[in-house]
Amino acid sequence: MERSRRRRRSMLYIPGNNPAMLQHAGVYGADGILLDLEDAVATTEKDAARILVRNMLRTMDYSGCEVAVRVNHLDTPFGLADLEEIVPLQPDALRIPKIESVGDLLRFIGEVERVEDQHGLPHDRMKLHPLIETALGVENAFAIATASRRVDSISIGGQDLTADMQVGKSKDGVAIDYARRRIIMAAKAARVDCLDTIFADLEDEEGLRAETEHIKKLGFIGKAAINPRQIRTIHEVFTPTADEIRKAEKIVREFLRNRTLGIGVFAVDGKMVDAPVVARAQYVLDLAGIEIDE
């Protein structure tokens, strides 16, 4: 059975010019941290943030979190400088903002690999996470997701997307409902992960929970967070319940037992189980961090 690459229930944005948060990022409990050089940093702070993030990557142990850095777009005065400083350190991934087309992505990859070549680094370690934030990017989501083997996740950027659409981002999510569905379908078809956008209201925990439950039903595997306080709620939604785990364990154990007997379809608690049911059960166990010996 195929195992998922890693849990990505939460990806916590950390402003690149906030030394205290950068220093403690690994203890907040997120599955991944996103050291941000882009929107979270004022133009006047870009250079200082880049150097600070570089130094943190060199010296900090982030406790097993997936570590990504969101760099600035290449069309800004800061994008190339970000790559020159960050790529040699090979974080787990780079998050690339405002990717609208395959051409955008390939241009970015070309610059990344140029820097890697300068430092004698391989092209297959650091992953790339395109951020889809415009209507054109939404329409090109599948092509973007399949443009390179280095892409193993795509994400929706709700704030910039609603700005591009000239609408407001409402709590009911109507404005980006189509975009969410199109992006998640593109990700599933491309066999890459897909993370949802942030929930901006830090005081509305019930709103965060409701939105997270909604996007989980759509098929997202995780959600971006802008404050450590949001992590617990996101994880509660994406972590299987004890009953879900118990049922999944039973299905997978029965699958393994029947496979040795050459049986592909069987019943558990009176319900037929076939390959798709087993795959869903294994996904529940992957989310729970449970492995069953074969």
HELIX and SHEET records of a PDB file:
HELIX    1   1 PRO A   19  HIS A   24  1                                   6    
HELIX    2   2 ALA A   25  VAL A   27  5                                   3    
HELIX    3   3 THR A   43  GLU A   45  5                                   3    
HELIX    4   4 LYS A   46  THR A   59  1                                  14    
HELIX    5   5 GLY A   79  ILE A   86  1                                   8    
HELIX    6   6 VAL A   87  LEU A   89  5                                   3    
HELIX    7   7 VAL A  102  GLN A  118  1                                  17    
HELIX    8   8 ALA A  135  GLU A  139  1                                   5    
HELIX    9   9 ALA A  141  ALA A  145  1                                   5    
HELIX   10  10 GLY A  158  MET A  165  1                                   8    
HELIX   11  11 VAL A  174  ILE A  176  5                                   3    
HELIX   12  12 ASP A  177  ALA A  190  1                                  14    
HELIX   13  13 GLU A  205  LEU A  218  1                                  14    
HELIX   14  14 PRO A  228  GLN A  230  5                                   3    
HELIX   15  15 ILE A  231  PHE A  238  1                                   8    
HELIX   16  16 ALA A  242  THR A  260  1                                  19    
HELIX   17  17 ALA A  275  ALA A  288  1                                  14    
SHEET    1   A 9 SER A  10  PRO A  15  0                                        
SHEET    2   A 9 GLY A  32  ASP A  36  1                                        
SHEET    3   A 9 GLU A  66  ARG A  70  1                                        
SHEET    4   A 9 ALA A  93  ILE A  96  1                                        
SHEET    5   A 9 LYS A 127  ILE A 132  1                                        
SHEET    6   A 9 SER A 153  ILE A 156  1                                        
SHEET    7   A 9 ASP A 193  ASP A 196  1                                        
SHEET    8   A 9 GLY A 222  ALA A 225  1                                        
SHEET    9   A 9 SER A  10  PRO A  15  1                                        
SHEET    1   B 2 PHE A 266  VAL A 268  0                                        
SHEET    2   B 2 LYS A 271  VAL A 273 -1                                        
END                                                                             
